[in-house]
Amino acid sequence: MARVIAGELKSGVSKPVKSLAFAYADKGEMATIGRSASVAKIGRVKFHGGSAWLAWLGLHLFFLIGLRNRLSVLLQWIYAYFTYRRGARIIMGLDRLGPPPMRH
């Protein structure tokens, strides 16, 4: 697809492109509701507690792109789990800066 677009940009001629059909695949429903607790429904199977929580973690890691991202997220989760802290926080100290300026 990228080659087609690059070729069109070079030649200045646009050709009709066959569109790819979208197909939705339901992978189930999952929600984490606390520390080591989740609920999940995959197809007709429902489960909860620690097993659902581990499934939630595993699926999120599985669908990340790249080994580096998977390892990074896994290490952050392990850190957060054992220290009871979140690994990454962005706190800007907005109370010191005051409210954002009004736009007209």
Phi and psi restraints in degrees (range 20) as a CNS / XPLOR table:
assign (resid 1 and name C) (resid 2 and name N)
       (resid 2 and name CA) (resid 2 and name C) 1.0 -64.2 20.0 2
assign (resid 2 and name N) (resid 2 and name CA)
       (resid 2 and name C) (resid 3 and name N) 1.0 -38.2 20.0 2
assign (resid 2 and name C) (resid 3 and name N)
       (resid 3 and name CA) (resid 3 and name C) 1.0 -64.7 20.0 2
assign (resid 3 and name N) (resid 3 and name CA)
       (resid 3 and name C) (resid 4 and name N) 1.0 -38.6 20.0 2
assign (resid 3 and name C) (resid 4 and name N)
       (resid 4 and name CA) (resid 4 and name C) 1.0 -62.9 20.0 2
assign (resid 4 and name N) (resid 4 and name CA)
       (resid 4 and name C) (resid 5 and name N) 1.0 -46.2 20.0 2
assign (resid 4 and name C) (resid 5 and name N)
       (resid 5 and name CA) (resid 5 and name C) 1.0 -65.1 20.0 2
assign (resid 5 and name N) (resid 5 and name CA)
       (resid 5 and name C) (resid 6 and name N) 1.0 -43.9 20.0 2
assign (resid 5 and name C) (resid 6 and name N)
       (resid 6 and name CA) (resid 6 and name C) 1.0 -61.7 20.0 2
assign (resid 6 and name N) (resid 6 and name CA)
       (resid 6 and name C) (resid 7 and name N) 1.0 -41.5 20.0 2
assign (resid 6 and name C) (resid 7 and name N)
       (resid 7 and name CA) (resid 7 and name C) 1.0 -63.1 20.0 2
assign (resid 7 and name N) (resid 7 and name CA)
       (resid 7 and name C) (resid 8 and name N) 1.0 -40.9 20.0 2
assign (resid 7 and name C) (resid 8 and name N)
       (resid 8 and name CA) (resid 8 and name C) 1.0 -65.7 20.0 2
assign (resid 8 and name N) (resid 8 and name CA)
       (resid 8 and name C) (resid 9 and name N) 1.0 -38.8 20.0 2
assign (resid 8 and name C) (resid 9 and name N)
       (resid 9 and name CA) (resid 9 and name C) 1.0 -65.4 20.0 2
assign (resid 9 and name N) (resid 9 and name CA)
       (resid 9 and name C) (resid 10 and name N) 1.0 -39.2 20.0 2
assign (resid 9 and name C) (resid 10 and name N)
       (resid 10 and name CA) (resid 10 and name C) 1.0 -68.7 20.0 2
assign (resid 10 and name N) (resid 10 and name CA)
       (resid 10 and name C) (resid 11 and name N) 1.0 -44.7 20.0 2
assign (resid 10 and name C) (resid 11 and name N)
       (resid 11 and name CA) (resid 11 and name C) 1.0 -84.5 20.0 2
assign (resid 11 and name N) (resid 11 and name CA)
       (resid 11 and name C) (resid 12 and name N) 1.0 -22.3 20.0 2
assign (resid 11 and name C) (resid 12 and name N)
       (resid 12 and name CA) (resid 12 and name C) 1.0 78.6 20.0 2
assign (resid 12 and name N) (resid 12 and name CA)
       (resid 12 and name C) (resid 13 and name N) 1.0 5.8 20.0 2
assign (resid 12 and name C) (resid 13 and name N)
       (resid 13 and name CA) (resid 13 and name C) 1.0 -109.1 20.0 2
assign (resid 13 and name N) (resid 13 and name CA)
       (resid 13 and name C) (resid 14 and name N) 1.0 128.7 20.0 2
assign (resid 13 and name C) (resid 14 and name N)
       (resid 14 and name CA) (resid 14 and name C) 1.0 -104.1 20.0 2
assign (resid 14 and name N) (resid 14 and name CA)
       (resid 14 and name C) (resid 15 and name N) 1.0 130.8 20.0 2
assign (resid 14 and name C) (resid 15 and name N)
       (resid 15 and name CA) (resid 15 and name C) 1.0 -111.3 20.0 2
assign (resid 15 and name N) (resid 15 and name CA)
       (resid 15 and name C) (resid 16 and name N) 1.0 151.0 20.0 2
assign (resid 15 and name C) (resid 16 and name N)
       (resid 16 and name CA) (resid 16 and name C) 1.0 -62.4 20.0 2
assign (resid 16 and name N) (resid 16 and name CA)
       (resid 16 and name C) (resid 17 and name N) 1.0 136.0 20.0 2
assign (resid 16 and name C) (resid 17 and name N)
       (resid 17 and name CA) (resid 17 and name C) 1.0 -109.7 20.0 2
assign (resid 17 and name N) (resid 17 and name CA)
       (resid 17 and name C) (resid 18 and name N) 1.0 133.3 20.0 2
assign (resid 17 and name C) (resid 18 and name N)
       (resid 18 and name CA) (resid 18 and name C) 1.0 -66.7 20.0 2
assign (resid 18 and name N) (resid 18 and name CA)
       (resid 18 and name C) (resid 19 and name N) 1.0 122.3 20.0 2
assign (resid 18 and name C) (resid 19 and name N)
       (resid 19 and name CA) (resid 19 and name C) 1.0 -81.2 20.0 2
assign (resid 19 and name N) (resid 19 and name CA)
       (resid 19 and name C) (resid 20 and name N) 1.0 149.3 20.0 2
assign (resid 19 and name C) (resid 20 and name N)
       (resid 20 and name CA) (resid 20 and name C) 1.0 -88.6 20.0 2
assign (resid 20 and name N) (resid 20 and name CA)
       (resid 20 and name C) (resid 21 and name N) 1.0 132.4 20.0 2
assign (resid 20 and name C) (resid 21 and name N)
       (resid 21 and name CA) (resid 21 and name C) 1.0 -74.9 20.0 2
assign (resid 21 and name N) (resid 21 and name CA)
       (resid 21 and name C) (resid 22 and name N) 1.0 140.0 20.0 2
assign (resid 21 and name C) (resid 22 and name N)
       (resid 22 and name CA) (resid 22 and name C) 1.0 -90.3 20.0 2
assign (resid 22 and name N) (resid 22 and name CA)
       (resid 22 and name C) (resid 23 and name N) 1.0 132.0 20.0 2
assign (resid 22 and name C) (resid 23 and name N)
       (resid 23 and name CA) (resid 23 and name C) 1.0 -129.9 20.0 2
assign (resid 23 and name N) (resid 23 and name CA)
       (resid 23 and name C) (resid 24 and name N) 1.0 117.7 20.0 2
assign (resid 23 and name C) (resid 24 and name N)
       (resid 24 and name CA) (resid 24 and name C) 1.0 -82.2 20.0 2
assign (resid 24 and name N) (resid 24 and name CA)
       (resid 24 and name C) (resid 25 and name N) 1.0 133.0 20.0 2
assign (resid 24 and name C) (resid 25 and name N)
       (resid 25 and name CA) (resid 25 and name C) 1.0 -122.8 20.0 2
assign (resid 25 and name N) (resid 25 and name CA)
       (resid 25 and name C) (resid 26 and name N) 1.0 111.2 20.0 2
assign (resid 25 and name C) (resid 26 and name N)
       (resid 26 and name CA) (resid 26 and name C) 1.0 -72.8 20.0 2
assign (resid 26 and name N) (resid 26 and name CA)
       (resid 26 and name C) (resid 27 and name N) 1.0 118.4 20.0 2
assign (resid 26 and name C) (resid 27 and name N)
       (resid 27 and name CA) (resid 27 and name C) 1.0 -97.0 20.0 2
assign (resid 27 and name N) (resid 27 and name CA)
       (resid 27 and name C) (resid 28 and name N) 1.0 1.9 20.0 2
assign (resid 27 and name C) (resid 28 and name N)
       (resid 28 and name CA) (resid 28 and name C) 1.0 109.5 20.0 2
assign (resid 28 and name N) (resid 28 and name CA)
       (resid 28 and name C) (resid 29 and name N) 1.0 -172.0 20.0 2
assign (resid 28 and name C) (resid 29 and name N)
       (resid 29 and name CA) (resid 29 and name C) 1.0 -127.6 20.0 2
assign (resid 29 and name N) (resid 29 and name CA)
       (resid 29 and name C) (resid 30 and name N) 1.0 133.7 20.0 2
assign (resid 29 and name C) (resid 30 and name N)
       (resid 30 and name CA) (resid 30 and name C) 1.0 -142.9 20.0 2
assign (resid 30 and name N) (resid 30 and name CA)
       (resid 30 and name C) (resid 31 and name N) 1.0 145.1 20.0 2
assign (resid 30 and name C) (resid 31 and name N)
       (resid 31 and name CA) (resid 31 and name C) 1.0 -149.6 20.0 2
assign (resid 31 and name N) (resid 31 and name CA)
       (resid 31 and name C) (resid 32 and name N) 1.0 133.6 20.0 2
assign (resid 31 and name C) (resid 32 and name N)
       (resid 32 and name CA) (resid 32 and name C) 1.0 -89.6 20.0 2
assign (resid 32 and name N) (resid 32 and name CA)
       (resid 32 and name C) (resid 33 and name N) 1.0 132.0 20.0 2
assign (resid 32 and name C) (resid 33 and name N)
       (resid 33 and name CA) (resid 33 and name C) 1.0 -120.2 20.0 2
assign (resid 33 and name N) (resid 33 and name CA)
       (resid 33 and name C) (resid 34 and name N) 1.0 9.5 20.0 2
assign (resid 33 and name C) (resid 34 and name N)
       (resid 34 and name CA) (resid 34 and name C) 1.0 161.4 20.0 2
assign (resid 34 and name N) (resid 34 and name CA)
       (resid 34 and name C) (resid 35 and name N) 1.0 -174.3 20.0 2
assign (resid 34 and name C) (resid 35 and name N)
       (resid 35 and name CA) (resid 35 and name C) 1.0 -67.2 20.0 2
assign (resid 35 and name N) (resid 35 and name CA)
       (resid 35 and name C) (resid 36 and name N) 1.0 117.6 20.0 2
assign (resid 35 and name C) (resid 36 and name N)
       (resid 36 and name CA) (resid 36 and name C) 1.0 59.5 20.0 2
assign (resid 36 and name N) (resid 36 and name CA)
       (resid 36 and name C) (resid 37 and name N) 1.0 29.3 20.0 2
assign (resid 36 and name C) (resid 37 and name N)
       (resid 37 and name CA) (resid 37 and name C) 1.0 -139.5 20.0 2
assign (resid 37 and name N) (resid 37 and name CA)
       (resid 37 and name C) (resid 38 and name N) 1.0 129.6 20.0 2
assign (resid 37 and name C) (resid 38 and name N)
       (resid 38 and name CA) (resid 38 and name C) 1.0 -149.3 20.0 2
assign (resid 38 and name N) (resid 38 and name CA)
       (resid 38 and name C) (resid 39 and name N) 1.0 168.6 20.0 2
assign (resid 38 and name C) (resid 39 and name N)
       (resid 39 and name CA) (resid 39 and name C) 1.0 -126.6 20.0 2
assign (resid 39 and name N) (resid 39 and name CA)
       (resid 39 and name C) (resid 40 and name N) 1.0 147.4 20.0 2
assign (resid 39 and name C) (resid 40 and name N)
       (resid 40 and name CA) (resid 40 and name C) 1.0 -148.5 20.0 2
assign (resid 40 and name N) (resid 40 and name CA)
       (resid 40 and name C) (resid 41 and name N) 1.0 147.3 20.0 2
assign (resid 40 and name C) (resid 41 and name N)
       (resid 41 and name CA) (resid 41 and name C) 1.0 -138.8 20.0 2
assign (resid 41 and name N) (resid 41 and name CA)
       (resid 41 and name C) (resid 42 and name N) 1.0 112.8 20.0 2
assign (resid 41 and name C) (resid 42 and name N)
       (resid 42 and name CA) (resid 42 and name C) 1.0 -120.3 20.0 2
assign (resid 42 and name N) (resid 42 and name CA)
       (resid 42 and name C) (resid 43 and name N) 1.0 109.0 20.0 2
assign (resid 42 and name C) (resid 43 and name N)
       (resid 43 and name CA) (resid 43 and name C) 1.0 66.7 20.0 2
assign (resid 43 and name N) (resid 43 and name CA)
       (resid 43 and name C) (resid 44 and name N) 1.0 -124.4 20.0 2
assign (resid 43 and name C) (resid 44 and name N)
       (resid 44 and name CA) (resid 44 and name C) 1.0 -95.8 20.0 2
assign (resid 44 and name N) (resid 44 and name CA)
       (resid 44 and name C) (resid 45 and name N) 1.0 -3.6 20.0 2
assign (resid 44 and name C) (resid 45 and name N)
       (resid 45 and name CA) (resid 45 and name C) 1.0 -89.7 20.0 2
assign (resid 45 and name N) (resid 45 and name CA)
       (resid 45 and name C) (resid 46 and name N) 1.0 126.8 20.0 2
assign (resid 45 and name C) (resid 46 and name N)
       (resid 46 and name CA) (resid 46 and name C) 1.0 -116.6 20.0 2
assign (resid 46 and name N) (resid 46 and name CA)
       (resid 46 and name C) (resid 47 and name N) 1.0 138.0 20.0 2
assign (resid 46 and name C) (resid 47 and name N)
       (resid 47 and name CA) (resid 47 and name C) 1.0 -149.5 20.0 2
assign (resid 47 and name N) (resid 47 and name CA)
       (resid 47 and name C) (resid 48 and name N) 1.0 165.8 20.0 2
assign (resid 47 and name C) (resid 48 and name N)
       (resid 48 and name CA) (resid 48 and name C) 1.0 -149.4 20.0 2
assign (resid 48 and name N) (resid 48 and name CA)
       (resid 48 and name C) (resid 49 and name N) 1.0 174.0 20.0 2
assign (resid 48 and name C) (resid 49 and name N)
       (resid 49 and name CA) (resid 49 and name C) 1.0 83.8 20.0 2
assign (resid 49 and name N) (resid 49 and name CA)
       (resid 49 and name C) (resid 50 and name N) 1.0 -149.9 20.0 2
assign (resid 49 and name C) (resid 50 and name N)
       (resid 50 and name CA) (resid 50 and name C) 1.0 -63.6 20.0 2
assign (resid 50 and name N) (resid 50 and name CA)
       (resid 50 and name C) (resid 51 and name N) 1.0 -37.2 20.0 2
assign (resid 50 and name C) (resid 51 and name N)
       (resid 51 and name CA) (resid 51 and name C) 1.0 -66.6 20.0 2
assign (resid 51 and name N) (resid 51 and name CA)
       (resid 51 and name C) (resid 52 and name N) 1.0 -39.7 20.0 2
assign (resid 51 and name C) (resid 52 and name N)
       (resid 52 and name CA) (resid 52 and name C) 1.0 -67.7 20.0 2
assign (resid 52 and name N) (resid 52 and name CA)
       (resid 52 and name C) (resid 53 and name N) 1.0 -35.7 20.0 2
assign (resid 52 and name C) (resid 53 and name N)
       (resid 53 and name CA) (resid 53 and name C) 1.0 -65.2 20.0 2
assign (resid 53 and name N) (resid 53 and name CA)
       (resid 53 and name C) (resid 54 and name N) 1.0 -44.6 20.0 2
assign (resid 53 and name C) (resid 54 and name N)
       (resid 54 and name CA) (resid 54 and name C) 1.0 -64.5 20.0 2
assign (resid 54 and name N) (resid 54 and name CA)
       (resid 54 and name C) (resid 55 and name N) 1.0 -38.1 20.0 2
assign (resid 54 and name C) (resid 55 and name N)
       (resid 55 and name CA) (resid 55 and name C) 1.0 -63.9 20.0 2
assign (resid 55 and name N) (resid 55 and name CA)
       (resid 55 and name C) (resid 56 and name N) 1.0 -41.6 20.0 2
assign (resid 55 and name C) (resid 56 and name N)
       (resid 56 and name CA) (resid 56 and name C) 1.0 -60.1 20.0 2
assign (resid 56 and name N) (resid 56 and name CA)
       (resid 56 and name C) (resid 57 and name N) 1.0 -47.6 20.0 2
assign (resid 56 and name C) (resid 57 and name N)
       (resid 57 and name CA) (resid 57 and name C) 1.0 -62.1 20.0 2
assign (resid 57 and name N) (resid 57 and name CA)
       (resid 57 and name C) (resid 58 and name N) 1.0 -46.7 20.0 2
assign (resid 57 and name C) (resid 58 and name N)
       (resid 58 and name CA) (resid 58 and name C) 1.0 -62.2 20.0 2
assign (resid 58 and name N) (resid 58 and name CA)
       (resid 58 and name C) (resid 59 and name N) 1.0 -44.5 20.0 2
assign (resid 58 and name C) (resid 59 and name N)
       (resid 59 and name CA) (resid 59 and name C) 1.0 -66.1 20.0 2
assign (resid 59 and name N) (resid 59 and name CA)
       (resid 59 and name C) (resid 60 and name N) 1.0 -38.3 20.0 2
assign (resid 59 and name C) (resid 60 and name N)
       (resid 60 and name CA) (resid 60 and name C) 1.0 -64.6 20.0 2
assign (resid 60 and name N) (resid 60 and name CA)
       (resid 60 and name C) (resid 61 and name N) 1.0 -40.8 20.0 2
assign (resid 60 and name C) (resid 61 and name N)
       (resid 61 and name CA) (resid 61 and name C) 1.0 -65.8 20.0 2
assign (resid 61 and name N) (resid 61 and name CA)
       (resid 61 and name C) (resid 62 and name N) 1.0 -41.0 20.0 2
assign (resid 61 and name C) (resid 62 and name N)
       (resid 62 and name CA) (resid 62 and name C) 1.0 -59.5 20.0 2
assign (resid 62 and name N) (resid 62 and name CA)
       (resid 62 and name C) (resid 63 and name N) 1.0 -40.6 20.0 2
assign (resid 62 and name C) (resid 63 and name N)
       (resid 63 and name CA) (resid 63 and name C) 1.0 -86.9 20.0 2
assign (resid 63 and name N) (resid 63 and name CA)
       (resid 63 and name C) (resid 64 and name N) 1.0 0.0 20.0 2
assign (resid 63 and name C) (resid 64 and name N)
       (resid 64 and name CA) (resid 64 and name C) 1.0 -75.1 20.0 2
assign (resid 64 and name N) (resid 64 and name CA)
       (resid 64 and name C) (resid 65 and name N) 1.0 149.5 20.0 2
assign (resid 64 and name C) (resid 65 and name N)
       (resid 65 and name CA) (resid 65 and name C) 1.0 -93.9 20.0 2
assign (resid 65 and name N) (resid 65 and name CA)
       (resid 65 and name C) (resid 66 and name N) 1.0 124.4 20.0 2
assign (resid 65 and name C) (resid 66 and name N)
       (resid 66 and name CA) (resid 66 and name C) 1.0 93.8 20.0 2
assign (resid 66 and name N) (resid 66 and name CA)
       (resid 66 and name C) (resid 67 and name N) 1.0 139.1 20.0 2
assign (resid 66 and name C) (resid 67 and name N)
       (resid 67 and name CA) (resid 67 and name C) 1.0 -62.7 20.0 2
assign (resid 67 and name N) (resid 67 and name CA)
       (resid 67 and name C) (resid 68 and name N) 1.0 -39.1 20.0 2
assign (resid 67 and name C) (resid 68 and name N)
       (resid 68 and name CA) (resid 68 and name C) 1.0 -60.7 20.0 2
assign (resid 68 and name N) (resid 68 and name CA)
       (resid 68 and name C) (resid 69 and name N) 1.0 -44.2 20.0 2
assign (resid 68 and name C) (resid 69 and name N)
       (resid 69 and name CA) (resid 69 and name C) 1.0 -64.3 20.0 2
assign (resid 69 and name N) (resid 69 and name CA)
       (resid 69 and name C) (resid 70 and name N) 1.0 -42.3 20.0 2
assign (resid 69 and name C) (resid 70 and name N)
       (resid 70 and name CA) (resid 70 and name C) 1.0 -61.2 20.0 2
assign (resid 70 and name N) (resid 70 and name CA)
       (resid 70 and name C) (resid 71 and name N) 1.0 -46.5 20.0 2
assign (resid 70 and name C) (resid 71 and name N)
       (resid 71 and name CA) (resid 71 and name C) 1.0 -65.6 20.0 2
assign (resid 71 and name N) (resid 71 and name CA)
       (resid 71 and name C) (resid 72 and name N) 1.0 -40.7 20.0 2
assign (resid 71 and name C) (resid 72 and name N)
       (resid 72 and name CA) (resid 72 and name C) 1.0 -61.0 20.0 2
assign (resid 72 and name N) (resid 72 and name CA)
       (resid 72 and name C) (resid 73 and name N) 1.0 -48.4 20.0 2
assign (resid 72 and name C) (resid 73 and name N)
       (resid 73 and name CA) (resid 73 and name C) 1.0 -65.2 20.0 2
assign (resid 73 and name N) (resid 73 and name CA)
       (resid 73 and name C) (resid 74 and name N) 1.0 -42.8 20.0 2
assign (resid 73 and name C) (resid 74 and name N)
       (resid 74 and name CA) (resid 74 and name C) 1.0 -60.0 20.0 2
assign (resid 74 and name N) (resid 74 and name CA)
       (resid 74 and name C) (resid 75 and name N) 1.0 -44.7 20.0 2
assign (resid 74 and name C) (resid 75 and name N)
       (resid 75 and name CA) (resid 75 and name C) 1.0 -65.4 20.0 2
assign (resid 75 and name N) (resid 75 and name CA)
       (resid 75 and name C) (resid 76 and name N) 1.0 -39.0 20.0 2
assign (resid 75 and name C) (resid 76 and name N)
       (resid 76 and name CA) (resid 76 and name C) 1.0 -62.8 20.0 2
assign (resid 76 and name N) (resid 76 and name CA)
       (resid 76 and name C) (resid 77 and name N) 1.0 -41.8 20.0 2
assign (resid 76 and name C) (resid 77 and name N)
       (resid 77 and name CA) (resid 77 and name C) 1.0 -66.4 20.0 2
assign (resid 77 and name N) (resid 77 and name CA)
       (resid 77 and name C) (resid 78 and name N) 1.0 -40.9 20.0 2
assign (resid 77 and name C) (resid 78 and name N)
       (resid 78 and name CA) (resid 78 and name C) 1.0 -62.9 20.0 2
assign (resid 78 and name N) (resid 78 and name CA)
       (resid 78 and name C) (resid 79 and name N) 1.0 -44.7 20.0 2
assign (resid 78 and name C) (resid 79 and name N)
       (resid 79 and name CA) (resid 79 and name C) 1.0 -59.1 20.0 2
assign (resid 79 and name N) (resid 79 and name CA)
       (resid 79 and name C) (resid 80 and name N) 1.0 -48.7 20.0 2
assign (resid 79 and name C) (resid 80 and name N)
       (resid 80 and name CA) (resid 80 and name C) 1.0 -63.4 20.0 2
assign (resid 80 and name N) (resid 80 and name CA)
       (resid 80 and name C) (resid 81 and name N) 1.0 -37.1 20.0 2
assign (resid 80 and name C) (resid 81 and name N)
       (resid 81 and name CA) (resid 81 and name C) 1.0 -66.8 20.0 2
assign (resid 81 and name N) (resid 81 and name CA)
       (resid 81 and name C) (resid 82 and name N) 1.0 -45.7 20.0 2
assign (resid 81 and name C) (resid 82 and name N)
       (resid 82 and name CA) (resid 82 and name C) 1.0 -84.4 20.0 2
assign (resid 82 and name N) (resid 82 and name CA)
       (resid 82 and name C) (resid 83 and name N) 1.0 -22.0 20.0 2
assign (resid 82 and name C) (resid 83 and name N)
       (resid 83 and name CA) (resid 83 and name C) 1.0 -101.3 20.0 2
assign (resid 83 and name N) (resid 83 and name CA)
       (resid 83 and name C) (resid 84 and name N) 1.0 -6.1 20.0 2
assign (resid 83 and name C) (resid 84 and name N)
       (resid 84 and name CA) (resid 84 and name C) 1.0 59.6 20.0 2
assign (resid 84 and name N) (resid 84 and name CA)
       (resid 84 and name C) (resid 85 and name N) 1.0 27.2 20.0 2
assign (resid 84 and name C) (resid 85 and name N)
       (resid 85 and name CA) (resid 85 and name C) 1.0 -126.2 20.0 2
assign (resid 85 and name N) (resid 85 and name CA)
       (resid 85 and name C) (resid 86 and name N) 1.0 155.1 20.0 2
assign (resid 85 and name C) (resid 86 and name N)
       (resid 86 and name CA) (resid 86 and name C) 1.0 -83.4 20.0 2
assign (resid 86 and name N) (resid 86 and name CA)
       (resid 86 and name C) (resid 87 and name N) 1.0 139.7 20.0 2
assign (resid 86 and name C) (resid 87 and name N)
       (resid 87 and name CA) (resid 87 and name C) 1.0 -72.2 20.0 2
assign (resid 87 and name N) (resid 87 and name CA)
       (resid 87 and name C) (resid 88 and name N) 1.0 -35.6 20.0 2
assign (resid 87 and name C) (resid 88 and name N)
       (resid 88 and name CA) (resid 88 and name C) 1.0 -128.4 20.0 2
assign (resid 88 and name N) (resid 88 and name CA)
       (resid 88 and name C) (resid 89 and name N) 1.0 124.1 20.0 2
assign (resid 88 and name C) (resid 89 and name N)
       (resid 89 and name CA) (resid 89 and name C) 1.0 -133.5 20.0 2
assign (resid 89 and name N) (resid 89 and name CA)
       (resid 89 and name C) (resid 90 and name N) 1.0 142.5 20.0 2
assign (resid 89 and name C) (resid 90 and name N)
       (resid 90 and name CA) (resid 90 and name C) 1.0 -117.7 20.0 2
assign (resid 90 and name N) (resid 90 and name CA)
       (resid 90 and name C) (resid 91 and name N) 1.0 104.7 20.0 2
assign (resid 90 and name C) (resid 91 and name N)
       (resid 91 and name CA) (resid 91 and name C) 1.0 -118.9 20.0 2
assign (resid 91 and name N) (resid 91 and name CA)
       (resid 91 and name C) (resid 92 and name N) 1.0 116.1 20.0 2
assign (resid 91 and name C) (resid 92 and name N)
       (resid 92 and name CA) (resid 92 and name C) 1.0 -93.1 20.0 2
assign (resid 92 and name N) (resid 92 and name CA)
       (resid 92 and name C) (resid 93 and name N) 1.0 -7.4 20.0 2
assign (resid 92 and name C) (resid 93 and name N)
       (resid 93 and name CA) (resid 93 and name C) 1.0 68.6 20.0 2
assign (resid 93 and name N) (resid 93 and name CA)
       (resid 93 and name C) (resid 94 and name N) 1.0 45.9 20.0 2
assign (resid 93 and name C) (resid 94 and name N)
       (resid 94 and name CA) (resid 94 and name C) 1.0 -62.4 20.0 2
assign (resid 94 and name N) (resid 94 and name CA)
       (resid 94 and name C) (resid 95 and name N) 1.0 -25.8 20.0 2
assign (resid 94 and name C) (resid 95 and name N)
       (resid 95 and name CA) (resid 95 and name C) 1.0 -64.8 20.0 2
assign (resid 95 and name N) (resid 95 and name CA)
       (resid 95 and name C) (resid 96 and name N) 1.0 -28.5 20.0 2
assign (resid 95 and name C) (resid 96 and name N)
       (resid 96 and name CA) (resid 96 and name C) 1.0 -78.1 20.0 2
assign (resid 96 and name N) (resid 96 and name CA)
       (resid 96 and name C) (resid 97 and name N) 1.0 -31.7 20.0 2
assign (resid 96 and name C) (resid 97 and name N)
       (resid 97 and name CA) (resid 97 and name C) 1.0 -83.2 20.0 2
assign (resid 97 and name N) (resid 97 and name CA)
       (resid 97 and name C) (resid 98 and name N) 1.0 -20.6 20.0 2
assign (resid 97 and name C) (resid 98 and name N)
       (resid 98 and name CA) (resid 98 and name C) 1.0 86.9 20.0 2
assign (resid 98 and name N) (resid 98 and name CA)
       (resid 98 and name C) (resid 99 and name N) 1.0 179.4 20.0 2
assign (resid 98 and name C) (resid 99 and name N)
       (resid 99 and name CA) (resid 99 and name C) 1.0 -70.5 20.0 2
assign (resid 99 and name N) (resid 99 and name CA)
       (resid 99 and name C) (resid 100 and name N) 1.0 156.2 20.0 2
assign (resid 99 and name C) (resid 100 and name N)
       (resid 100 and name CA) (resid 100 and name C) 1.0 -66.5 20.0 2
assign (resid 100 and name N) (resid 100 and name CA)
       (resid 100 and name C) (resid 101 and name N) 1.0 152.9 20.0 2
assign (resid 100 and name C) (resid 101 and name N)
       (resid 101 and name CA) (resid 101 and name C) 1.0 -66.0 20.0 2
assign (resid 101 and name N) (resid 101 and name CA)
       (resid 101 and name C) (resid 102 and name N) 1.0 148.0 20.0 2
assign (resid 101 and name C) (resid 102 and name N)
       (resid 102 and name CA) (resid 102 and name C) 1.0 -78.9 20.0 2
assign (resid 102 and name N) (resid 102 and name CA)
       (resid 102 and name C) (resid 103 and name N) 1.0 137.5 20.0 2
assign (resid 102 and name C) (resid 103 and name N)
       (resid 103 and name CA) (resid 103 and name C) 1.0 -105.9 20.0 2
assign (resid 103 and name N) (resid 103 and name CA)
       (resid 103 and name C) (resid 104 and name N) 1.0 141.7 20.0 2
